[in-house]
Amino acid sequence: MTTPGEETRLHALLVDCLRFDAANADPTLANRVAAAGWEALLSYADELRLSSVLVRAAIHRHLAPPVPPLTLPDGRMTITRALQQRQTDHLARRGIMRQRLDEIVTALRRESIVPLALKGGRSIVTGAPDWRHLRDLDLLVAPHQAQRAQQVVLALGYRPAGEPRPRLIHHHLHELYRSDMPGWIEIHRRGGPSRVEQFLPSAELLAAALPAEPGDAAASVLPAHLHVLHGIIHHHVGHRAVKHATIELKALYEFAAAVIELDESERRRLVGRAARHPRLLAILELWTAAASELLGMPVPSPLQAPRDAIAWWQSMCRATPDTPSPGIGPELRAATAPERMCRATGGDSALRRTYWQLTMPLTFVKRPMLLPTLPRRSVPSP
């Protein structure tokens, strides 16, 4: 078990290994990793579900010592062999998840149900990024199809683990497991918890869903900009990052990597969609500031990392178990900053800005929601 001091050092070391500005990296990084110990660093990365990313970085950046990839007679592996084995196991796991997903999608399509693969499931459908680790497959369907979709998956031999928990108004049905599935399946009737719905409605996600390839019989996926936006809303709002004053390193790395892959048009669509609400725009700019400062992500136009977003991120970094979380204060101030409200869609209206100023505190309140309804007309893209 690591001490708090050791955990802090391992965290800083892991971050340095994952930074995107490798050209400016510490030339002593490989020596620092060796001094800390590969076993300790990989174990810590496992806890954060980032070991597949660390292995990729270690191989591409030649962080491991140049020793032959050997398995010794006593079963021990050299570090190069251990890294190779981890990568092989990771890709094999993803391959099995793709097989299970294809089986489920085929069965659902027989019932005229086309699921939307959310979050990491998108990487399973598209095959990229192949370093993405995921514990489960999240499949969003229209609310009225959720129970039928659950029955279809049950008919394939999946079962809940233990006694199912009440799920009357939860955003997904009971988690389903099968012995040959390395993880579990979640049939979603909403894209996230109810507090997420106000920013990115499930109806919009379903209306925007695209086939991974023309004529592909696989699950559908979100356009790249909505995939990025859904990811940060899921973690920041759904997982209550604001409450705990933290951003998960895994989520931040995935955000940064996805932003780097966007072209200029997709980045403009990302910012344009976020700008529909000043709080959502503030969250995007916070994550941009965090990814730039912590992981060396470039900030390409039209993304921004304004001063208040940087200060907000720095206040989150100062929070410790002994230091109270700043709570919603910095986010509320960022979301109601006059400059940001003016930049938000409709912010040229004084009436609209007054409305946001008055109602912004309510966006932090969990709202009861039974089931979402689909729109009568499609939601236009920004």
C-alpha positions in Angstrom: 0.0 0.0 0.0 1.4 3.4 -1.0 1.7 6.3 1.4 0.2 9.7 0.5 3.7 11.0 -0.3 4.5 8.0 -2.6 1.1 8.4 -4.3 1.7 12.0 -5.0 5.1 11.3 -6.5 3.7 8.4 -8.6 0.9 10.7 -9.8 3.3 13.4 -10.9 5.5 10.8 -12.6 2.5 9.3 -14.4 1.4 12.7 -15.6 4.9 13.4 -17.0 4.7 10.1 -18.9 1.4 11.0 -20.4 2.0 14.6 -21.4 1.3 15.5 -25.1 4.3 17.8 -25.4 6.8 15.0 -25.4 9.3 17.0 -27.4 9.8 19.2 -24.4 9.8 16.3 -21.9 12.2 15.9 -19.0 15.2 14.0 -20.5 15.6 12.3 -17.1 12.1 10.8 -17.3 13.2 7.2 -18.0 15.6 7.4 -15.1 12.9 8.8 -12.8 10.6 5.9 -13.8 13.3 3.4 -13.1 14.0 4.9 -9.7 10.4 4.8 -8.7 10.0 1.2 -10.1 8.0 0.1 -13.0 5.9 -2.3 -10.9 4.8 0.6 -8.6 4.1 2.9 -11.5 2.1 0.3 -13.4 0.2 -0.6 -10.3 -0.7 3.0 -9.7 -1.8 3.4 -13.3 -3.9 0.3 -13.0 -5.8 2.0 -10.1 -6.6 4.9 -12.4 -7.4 2.6 -15.4 -4.6 4.3 -17.3 -2.1 1.4 -17.6 -2.9 0.8 -21.3 -2.1 4.5 -21.9 1.1 4.3 -19.9 2.2 1.2 -21.8 1.6 2.9 -25.1 3.6 6.0 -23.9 6.4 3.8 -22.6 6.8 1.9 -25.9 6.5 5.0 -28.1 8.8 7.2 -26.0 11.3 4.4 -25.2 11.0 4.9 -21.5 11.9 1.3 -20.6 15.5 0.1 -20.6 16.6 -1.5 -23.9 16.7 -5.1 -22.6 15.5 -8.1 -24.6 11.8 -9.0 -24.2 12.3 -12.3 -22.3 10.3 -14.5 -19.9 12.7 -16.0 -17.4 12.6 -19.7 -16.3 10.9 -18.7 -13.0 8.1 -16.9 -14.9 9.4 -13.3 -14.3 9.4 -11.0 -17.3 11.8 -8.3 -18.3 10.1 -4.9 -18.4 10.0 -4.8 -22.2 8.3 -8.2 -22.2 5.9 -7.2 -19.5 4.9 -4.1 -21.4 4.4 -6.1 -24.6 2.3 -8.6 -22.7 0.1 -5.9 -21.2 -0.4 -4.4 -24.6 -1.3 -7.8 -26.1 -3.8 -8.5 -23.3 -5.3 -5.1 -23.6 -5.9 -5.4 -27.3 -7.2 -8.9 -26.9 -9.7 -7.7 -24.3 -10.9 -5.0 -26.7 -11.2 -7.6 -29.5 -13.5 -9.7 -27.3 -15.6 -6.7 -26.4 -16.0 -6.0 -30.1 -17.2 -9.5 -30.7 -19.7 -9.3 -27.8 -20.9 -5.9 -29.1 -21.4 -7.2 -32.6 -23.4 -10.1 -31.3 -25.6 -7.8 -29.2 -26.1 -5.2 -32.0 -27.1 -8.0 -34.5 -29.7 -9.2 -32.1 -31.0 -5.7 -31.4 -31.2 -4.8 -35.1 -33.5 -7.9 -35.6 -35.9 -6.0 -33.3 -35.4 -2.8 -35.3 -33.4 -1.3 -32.4 -30.1 0.5 -33.4 -28.1 1.3 -30.2 -25.9 4.3 -29.9 -22.5 3.3 -28.4 -21.5 6.0 -25.8 -18.2 6.9 -24.2 -15.6 4.2 -24.6 -18.0 2.1 -26.7 -17.3 4.5 -29.6 -13.7 3.4 -29.6 -14.8 -0.3 -29.8 -17.1 0.5 -32.8 -14.6 2.6 -34.7 -11.4 0.9 -33.5 -9.8 4.2 -32.4 -8.2 5.0 -30.1 -7.1 1.5 -29.5 -5.4 2.5 -26.2 -8.8 3.3 -24.7 -9.6 1.1 -21.7 -13.2 0.6 -20.7 -15.0 -1.5 -18.1 -18.4 -1.7 -19.8 -20.3 -1.0 -22.9 -22.9 1.8 -22.6 -25.7 1.5 -25.3 -28.3 4.2 -25.6 -31.6 3.4 -27.1 -34.9 5.3 -27.4 -36.7 5.2 -24.0 -39.6 3.1 -25.2 -37.1 0.5 -26.6 -35.0 0.1 -23.4 -37.0 -2.7 -21.8 -37.2 -4.6 -25.0 -33.4 -4.1 -25.6 -32.7 -5.4 -22.1 -34.8 -8.5 -22.8 -32.9 -9.1 -26.0 -29.6 -9.0 -24.1 -30.9 -11.3 -21.4 -32.0 -13.7 -24.1 -28.3 -13.9 -25.2 -27.4 -15.3 -21.8 -26.5 -12.2 -19.9 -27.6 -11.8 -16.3 -27.6 -9.2 -13.5 -24.9 -9.8 -10.9 -26.6 -10.3 -7.5 -29.9 -8.8 -6.6 -30.9 -6.1 -9.1 -31.2 -2.7 -7.6 -34.3 -0.6 -8.1 -34.0 1.3 -11.4 -37.4 3.0 -11.9 -35.9 6.4 -12.9 -32.2 5.5 -13.2 -30.6 6.5 -16.5 -29.7 2.9 -17.4 -31.2 -0.5 -16.6 -29.5 -3.2 -14.5 -25.9 -4.0 -15.5 -25.7 -7.3 -17.3 -22.8 -9.8 -17.2 -21.8 -13.0 -19.1 -18.9 -15.2 -18.4 -17.2 -14.6 -21.8 -17.7 -10.8 -21.6 -14.7 -8.9 -20.0 -16.9 -6.3 -18.4 -20.6 -5.6 -18.5 -23.4 -4.2 -20.6 -25.5 -1.2 -19.7 -28.7 -0.4 -21.7 -29.3 3.3 -21.3 -32.6 5.1 -21.7 -30.9 8.4 -21.1 -27.4 9.6 -21.9 -26.6 10.3 -18.3 -28.0 11.2 -14.9 -30.9 13.7 -14.8 -28.5 16.7 -14.1 -26.8 15.9 -17.4 -30.0 16.0 -19.4 -30.4 19.8 -19.2 -27.1 20.4 -21.1 -27.1 17.6 -23.6 -30.5 15.9 -24.0 -30.7 12.2 -24.9 -33.1 13.2 -27.7 -30.4 15.2 -29.3 -27.8 12.4 -28.9 -30.2 9.9 -30.6 -31.1 12.4 -33.4 -27.4 13.1 -34.1 -26.3 9.4 -34.1 -24.4 8.3 -37.2 -23.4 4.9 -38.6 -19.7 4.3 -38.0 -19.3 3.6 -41.7 -21.8 3.9 -44.6 -23.9 0.7 -44.6 -22.2 -0.6 -41.4 -24.4 -2.9 -39.4 -22.6 -2.0 -36.1 -23.9 0.3 -33.4 -24.2 4.0 -34.2 -21.8 6.6 -32.8 -21.9 10.3 -32.0 -20.2 12.9 -34.2 -16.8 13.7 -32.9 -17.7 17.0 -31.3 -20.7 15.7 -29.5 -18.7 12.7 -28.3 -16.1 15.0 -26.7 -18.8 17.2 -25.2 -20.8 14.2 -23.8 -17.6 12.9 -22.2 -16.9 16.0 -20.2 -20.5 16.5 -19.2 -20.7 12.9 -18.1 -17.7 13.3 -15.8 -18.0 16.9 -14.7 -21.7 17.1 -14.2 -22.7 13.5 -13.9 -19.9 12.5 -11.6 -20.1 15.8 -9.7 -16.5 17.0 -10.3 -17.7 20.4 -9.2 -18.7 19.0 -5.9 -15.5 17.2 -5.3 -13.2 19.8 -6.9 -11.4 17.3 -9.1 -11.2 16.1 -12.6 -10.3 12.4 -13.2 -6.9 12.1 -14.9 -8.3 9.3 -17.2 -11.2 11.5 -18.3 -8.9 14.5 -18.9 -6.4 12.5 -20.9 -9.2 11.1 -23.1 -10.6 14.6 -23.6 -7.2 16.0 -24.6 -6.5 13.2 -27.0 -9.9 13.6 -28.6 -9.5 17.4 -29.0 -6.1 16.9 -30.6 -7.8 14.6 -33.2 -10.5 17.1 -34.1 -10.1 19.2 -37.2 -10.9 22.9 -37.2 -14.5 22.4 -38.3 -15.1 19.9 -35.5 -13.6 22.2 -32.9 -15.9 25.0 -34.1 -18.9 22.7 -33.8 -17.7 21.7 -30.3 -17.4 25.3 -29.1 -20.6 26.3 -30.9 -22.6 23.6 -29.2 -21.0 24.3 -25.8 -21.9 28.0 -26.2 -25.6 27.2 -26.0 -25.3 27.6 -22.3 -22.7 29.7 -20.4 -22.2 27.1 -17.7 -21.4 24.5 -20.4 -19.1 26.9 -22.1 -17.3 27.5 -18.7 -16.9 23.7 -18.2 -15.4 23.3 -21.6 -12.9 26.1 -21.0 -12.1 24.7 -17.5 -11.2 21.3 -19.1 -9.2 23.1 -21.8 -7.2 24.9 -19.2 -6.7 21.8 -17.2 -5.6 19.7 -20.2 -3.2 22.4 -21.4 -1.6 23.0 -18.0 -1.4 19.4 -16.7 -1.0 17.4 -19.9 0.6 19.9 -22.3 -2.4 19.8 -24.7 -2.2 22.6 -27.3 -5.1 25.0 -27.3 -6.0 25.4 -31.0 -8.6 28.0 -32.2 -11.4 28.5 -31.4 -10.9 26.8 -28.0 -9.9 29.1 -25.2 -8.5 28.9 -21.7 -9.4 32.3 -20.2 -7.9 33.6 -17.0 -10.9 32.8 -14.9 -10.9 29.2 -16.2 -7.2 28.9 -15.4 -7.7 30.3 -11.9 -10.7 28.0 -11.4 -8.5 25.0 -12.3 -5.7 26.1 -10.0 -8.2 26.4 -7.1 -9.2 22.8 -7.8 -5.5 21.8 -7.7 -5.1 23.3 -4.3 -8.0 21.3 -2.8 -6.7 18.5 -0.5 -8.4 16.2 2.1 -7.3 18.8 4.6 -8.4 21.8 2.5 -12.1 22.3 1.9 -13.3 22.0 -1.7 -14.2 25.3 -3.3 -17.5 23.7 -4.2 -19.8 25.3 -6.8 -18.6 28.9 -6.1 -15.9 29.1 -8.8 -18.1 27.4 -11.4 -21.1 29.6 -10.6 -18.9 32.7 -11.0 -17.5 31.4 -14.2 -20.9 30.5 -15.6 -22.3 34.0 -14.8 -19.3 36.0 -15.8 -20.6 38.8 -18.1 -18.0 38.3 -20.8 -18.8 34.6 -21.0 -22.6 35.1 -21.0 -22.1 37.6 -23.8 -20.2 35.0 -25.8 -22.9 32.4 -25.2 -25.5 31.9 -27.9 -28.2 34.5 -27.3 -25.9 36.4 -25.0 -26.4 39.7 -27.0 -29.8 39.9 -25.3 -29.9 41.6 -21.9 -33.0 39.7 -21.1 -31.3 36.4 -21.8 -28.3 37.3 -19.7 -30.6 38.3 -16.8 -32.4 35.0 -17.2 -29.1 33.0 -17.0 -28.0 35.1 -14.0 -31.2 34.3 -12.1 -31.6 30.6 -13.0 -27.9 29.5 -13.0 -28.0 28.3 -9.4 -30.9 26.0 -10.3 -28.7 24.2 -12.8 -26.7 22.7 -9.9 -29.8 21.2 -8.3 -30.6 17.6 -9.1 -34.0 17.6 -10.9 -36.4 14.6 -10.8 -37.0 13.0 -14.1 -39.0 9.9 -15.1 -38.3 9.2 -18.7 -37.1 11.5 -21.5 -39.3 12.0 -24.5 -38.1 12.2 -28.1 -38.4 15.5 -29.9 -41.1 16.0 -32.5 -38.5 17.5 -34.8 -34.8 16.8 -35.1 -32.4 19.1 -33.2 -30.3 21.1 -35.7 -26.5 20.9 -35.5 -24.7 24.1 -34.5 
